[in-house]
Amino acid sequence: MKKILFTGSALALLLATAGCDKDTLVEDPRSVLVPGFFGTPDGIQAGLVGVYSGLRNVTSDQGGSNFMSQGTDEFMRGFGASDGFEDYNAGQMSSTNGTATNLWTAFYGNINTANGVLQYAGTVQGLAPATLNQIVAEAKILRAWNYFYLVQSFGDVPLMLKFVDSPTKDIARAPVADVYAAIVKDLNEALDPATGIANTNPQQGRVTRATALHLLAKVHLTRATSSARAADDYAKAAQYAEELIRDATTKYNKGLEADPAQVFAEGNENGKEVLMNVQFNNDPVFTGISDNGAGGAGQNQTNFLFRVRYDLLPNMARSVAYGRPFGRLGSTPYLLDSYKLASETSPRQWRTTDTRYAKWFSTLWLVNSPGGNGGTAFNPRAVVGDTAAWYAGRELTAAEQTRINNRPNGRYVVGTPSTYTTNFSPYINKYDDATRAAVNNSSDRPLIFYRLSETYLIAAEANMYLGNTSRAVDQINTIRRRAAAPGRTSQMEITASQLNIDFILEERTRELCGEFTRWYDLVRTGKLVERVKRYVPAYVGSKPSPIPGGTDQYGSNAAANIQPFHVLRPIPQQEIDRTGGKITQNPGYN
């Protein structure tokens, strides 16, 4: 591969042409994206599809998910943690961290391809002006999206707004304020009614005006607590979020699902609540599926990453339905307890009013391999389809355990908070994929990235800071009412006295856990160190597990290791070296 600084694979990658159908972006590897090709109708559309394709490399595989989700109050070290972000391991979180390096390269590869689209769009002949305007608007939104994650992750970063087609070392980090200004400019131009983005798009996976409004609201909310803050950031965040909420149905064919279970129902990844997703399908060329769930970058591995070791339970074996345990992110007690209400005074009532826990977490496993994993000794009467394990979410009384042990079909494993371990605990099932061809195959489901429910939470947070308390409370209650069990809506509603940033963070956990936002949320609100220290349990090498007589590890070293400088990720050493030190390292890293 030709080495060109910051272009990643933009010049060497064989990207897609403009072929498409009404449902998905279709990729047909054809040509290297060079200036001469960019200036053609096929080339400009191939470039745009190439940027969309590049989104996979920064979101869906274990590197992207780890980078955006590990090391927070929601997730601690899993049994398969690998990058160092989960517990702020100084030996791994350094300038040579492979995930940080790969993501930096991928972000800039996407940006450079978008730059090519934007730079050469004016030379293209043979496309209708409306088509060309749409391509330009989409490229600006995608460039802004990539820069938004770069600036949040690394702080000052090189601001590259021209297509790079030859090697250069004359690059340095630009101030955060300049990067945010470029992001806001791109998004505002994309929203220009005269030449901007369409309200809807018949091709699933392409950004729309609704995407741009959500992203711009999120950018202003984030910039409001940065060194680049502008006086009107909260007002702008509320403005754009509320515009999207107001016009969601009439202009954008968007709206909240009536039931939280439908949001992540398999087959509904392009549903009405989804504002942006990353496309996958069962075509291995398009999606990068492999039969071992690893290999090429950009595969959708999210159905593996949160999963724990159900396959070690008695009378259980790995299956397509239950997925491959990869164990990169383990649920913290804070995450699991966040769905308990103060009004639920009995442990048996816990997590029954807020239905999101029951719908978005796996706590029950059914026998699929009688006799497996010592199942004959544990329960010789186990039959396929009966209960193999249940993670109760509360401690059971002796009488309850006795009844389970004396069942006609024999006992099953019971997990309780005192026996949850790294290998055995509830986990989120938002990304489960039961239709894969084999146990170890990566997912072919499109990956949901932005949802309308988050737009409500963005509006609420901005309005809280603006002093519009009643409006903020109503926006939060809209989301909480949707999650209420039948007949319990009033118990889910909050009052103005409960509204503060910690409550908003807790509501974002309940609604958005595992959706690539938590590390950024905690950094944005200045709560990263505080909440990791408060909520991530210390690592222990051995504690009782749900399997009777078994022990396992639990917890993380995150609370012990985290430092204030961890609000930024390490700059890749290769970029420092390539620029002769013009790109500098973030404080605290070597």
Sequence and secondary structure as in RCSB ss.txt:
>XXXX:A:sequence
MKKILFTGSALALLLATAGCDKDTLVEDPRSVLVPGFFGTPDGIQAGLVGVYSGLRNVTSDQGGSNFMSQGTDEF
MRGFGASDGFEDYNAGQMSSTNGTATNLWTAFYGNINTANGVLQYAGTVQGLAPATLNQIVAEAKILRAWNYFYL
VQSFGDVPLMLKFVDSPTKDIARAPVADVYAAIVKDLNEALDPATGIANTNPQQGRVTRATALHLLAKVHLTRAT
SSARAADDYAKAAQYAEELIRDATTKYNKGLEADPAQVFAEGNENGKEVLMNVQFNNDPVFTGISDNGAGGAGQN
QTNFLFRVRYDLLPNMARSVAYGRPFGRLGSTPYLLDSYKLASETSPRQWRTTDTRYAKWFSTLWLVNSPGGNGG
TAFNPRAVVGDTAAWYAGRELTAAEQTRINNRPNGRYVVGTPSTYTTNFSPYINKYDDATRAAVNNSSDRPLIFY
RLSETYLIAAEANMYLGNTSRAVDQINTIRRRAAAPGRTSQMEITASQLNIDFILEERTRELCGEFTRWYDLVRT
GKLVERVKRYVPAYVGSKPSPIPGGTDQYGSNAAANIQPFHVLRPIPQQEIDRTGGKITQNPGYN
>XXXX:A:secstr
    TTTTTTTTS B  S B SSSB     B   HHHHTSHHHHHHHHHHHHHHGGGGTTSHHHHHHHHSSSSSE
EE TT  SSTTTT TTTSSTT HHHHHHHHHHHHHHHHHHHHHHHGGG  SS HHHHHHHHHHHHHHHHHHHHHH
HHHHSSB    S   S       B HHHHHHHHHHHHHHHT TTT   S  SSTT   HHHHHHHHHHHHHHHTT
STT  TTHHHHHHHHHHHHHHHHHHHHS    SSHHHHT TT TT TTEEEEE   S HHHH   TTS SSTT B
 HHHHT   GGGSTT   BTTTB    SEEE HHHHHTT  TT  SGGGTTSSBTHHHHHEE EEE SSTTGGGH
HHH TT  TTSEEEEE SS   HHHHHHHHT TT   EEE GGG  SSSS EE TT  TT SSTT  B S EEEE
EHHHHHHHHHHHHHHHT HHHHHHHHHHHHHHHB TT HHHH   GGG SHHHHHHHHHHHHTTSS HHHHHHHT
T HHHHHHHHS B EEEEE SSTT EEEE BSHHHH  GGGGS    HHHHHHTTTSS   TT  
